[in-house]
Amino acid sequence: MSDAAKRYLVVIQFKGDTRLSELAKRVPSLQDLISAFSKGEMEQVFRSPEGLSFGMFFKSASPDYHMRSELNRMTINGDSFLLCEVGNLTANKGLGRPATWLQRH
């Protein structure tokens, strides 16, 4: 097993009827979790206008199964997530700052 950090994309989707007050509590906790995985090496890719979904690029040496387990624990009541390793960036139309972050990390 390699300890080398890999680049990831995580997309979090909250259940459609999640209240803004609940989002205000849960989003910072999820961002803190991603920050802990990445030791602060992360960049927001997008956030939906209503705040029910967001995506982050991050770099981590944590095992995939550990990250999935922690994300699964924190996404509840119909929430979902996607965690995938990101390879080399070949196109970046429309990504702007996140694409720059990905190229540099």
ZAVEXRO-666074 format. One line per field, with one value per residue (C-alpha): x, y, z; residue in three letters. Coordinates in Angstrom, 1 decimal. Layout:
X = [X / ...]
Y = [Y / ...]
Z = [Z / ...]
aa = [ALA / ...]
***
This chain:
X = [0.0 / 1.3 / 1.3 / 1.4 / -1.4 / -4.0 / -6.4 / -10.1 / -13.4 / -16.2 / -19.8 / -22.3 / -26.0 / -28.4 / -32.0 / -34.3 / -36.3 / -33.3 / -33.9 / -31.5 / -31.0 / -29.9 / -27.6 / -26.0 / -25.0 / -24.1 / -22.1 / -19.3 / -19.0 / -18.6 / -16.1 / -14.2 / -14.1 / -12.8 / -10.2 / -9.1 / -8.7 / -6.7 / -4.8 / -6.2 / -5.3 / -8.8 / -10.7 / -14.5 / -15.5 / -19.1 / -22.1 / -25.7 / -27.7 / -30.0 / -27.1 / -28.3 / -25.1 / -21.5 / -18.3 / -14.7 / -11.3 / -8.9 / -5.6 / -5.3 / -3.2 / -6.1 / -7.4 / -10.4 / -12.4 / -11.8 / -13.0 / -16.1 / -16.9 / -16.7 / -18.7 / -21.3 / -21.6 / -22.2 / -24.6 / -27.9 / -31.7 / -31.5 / -28.3 / -25.8 / -22.2 / -19.8 / -16.1 / -13.7 / -10.1 / -9.2 / -6.4 / -4.6 / -6.7 / -7.1 / -9.7 / -10.8 / -13.4 / -15.6 / -13.7 / -11.5 / -10.0 / -10.7 / -8.9 / -5.9 / -5.9 / -6.1 / -3.2 / -1.0 / -1.7]
Y = [0.0 / 3.4 / 6.4 / 8.8 / 11.3 / 11.0 / 13.6 / 13.1 / 14.7 / 14.4 / 15.4 / 15.7 / 15.7 / 16.4 / 15.2 / 17.6 / 18.7 / 19.4 / 22.7 / 25.6 / 25.5 / 21.9 / 22.7 / 25.5 / 22.8 / 19.9 / 21.6 / 22.9 / 19.5 / 17.8 / 20.4 / 19.9 / 16.1 / 16.7 / 19.1 / 16.5 / 13.9 / 16.4 / 18.3 / 21.5 / 20.7 / 21.2 / 23.5 / 23.9 / 22.9 / 23.9 / 24.6 / 24.4 / 27.7 / 26.2 / 24.7 / 21.1 / 19.9 / 20.8 / 19.3 / 19.5 / 18.6 / 17.4 / 15.6 / 12.8 / 9.8 / 8.3 / 4.9 / 5.1 / 2.7 / 5.0 / 8.1 / 6.3 / 5.0 / 8.4 / 10.1 / 7.3 / 8.0 / 11.7 / 11.5 / 10.5 / 10.5 / 10.2 / 12.2 / 10.8 / 11.2 / 10.4 / 9.9 / 9.3 / 9.5 / 12.3 / 11.7 / 14.2 / 17.1 / 17.1 / 19.8 / 22.6 / 24.7 / 26.3 / 25.1 / 28.2 / 28.2 / 24.5 / 23.5 / 25.6 / 24.0 / 20.5 / 21.3 / 22.5 / 19.6]
Z = [0.0 / -1.0 / 1.4 / -1.6 / -1.6 / -4.4 / -5.8 / -5.3 / -6.1 / -3.6 / -4.4 / -1.5 / -2.3 / 0.5 / 0.5 / -1.3 / 1.7 / 3.9 / 5.8 / 5.5 / 9.3 / 9.0 / 6.1 / 8.2 / 10.8 / 8.5 / 5.7 / 7.9 / 9.6 / 6.2 / 5.1 / 8.3 / 7.6 / 4.1 / 5.5 / 8.0 / 5.1 / 3.1 / 5.8 / 4.3 / 0.6 / -0.9 / -3.2 / -3.8 / -7.3 / -7.2 / -4.9 / -6.1 / -5.9 / -3.2 / -1.3 / -1.5 / -3.2 / -3.4 / -4.7 / -3.5 / -5.0 / -2.4 / -2.0 / 0.6 / 1.6 / 3.6 / 2.4 / 0.2 / 2.4 / 5.4 / 3.6 / 2.3 / 5.7 / 7.3 / 4.5 / 4.8 / 8.5 / 8.0 / 5.0 / 6.5 / 5.9 / 2.1 / 1.5 / -0.9 / -1.9 / -4.7 / -4.0 / -6.9 / -7.6 / -10.1 / -12.7 / -14.9 / -16.0 / -19.7 / -20.2 / -17.9 / -19.7 / -17.1 / -14.0 / -13.5 / -10.0 / -9.2 / -12.5 / -11.5 / -8.0 / -9.6 / -12.0 / -9.2 / -6.9]
aa = [MET / SER / ASP / ALA / ALA / LYS / ARG / TYR / LEU / VAL / VAL / ILE / GLN / PHE / LYS / GLY / ASP / THR / ARG / LEU / SER / GLU / LEU / ALA / LYS / ARG / VAL / PRO / SER / LEU / GLN / ASP / LEU / ILE / SER / ALA / PHE / SER / LYS / GLY / GLU / MET / GLU / GLN / VAL / PHE / ARG / SER / PRO / GLU / GLY / LEU / SER / PHE / GLY / MET / PHE / PHE / LYS / SER / ALA / SER / PRO / ASP / TYR / HIS / MET / ARG / SER / GLU / LEU / ASN / ARG / MET / THR / ILE / ASN / GLY / ASP / SER / PHE / LEU / LEU / CYS / GLU / VAL / GLY / ASN / LEU / THR / ALA / ASN / LYS / GLY / LEU / GLY / ARG / PRO / ALA / THR / TRP / LEU / GLN / ARG / HIS]
***
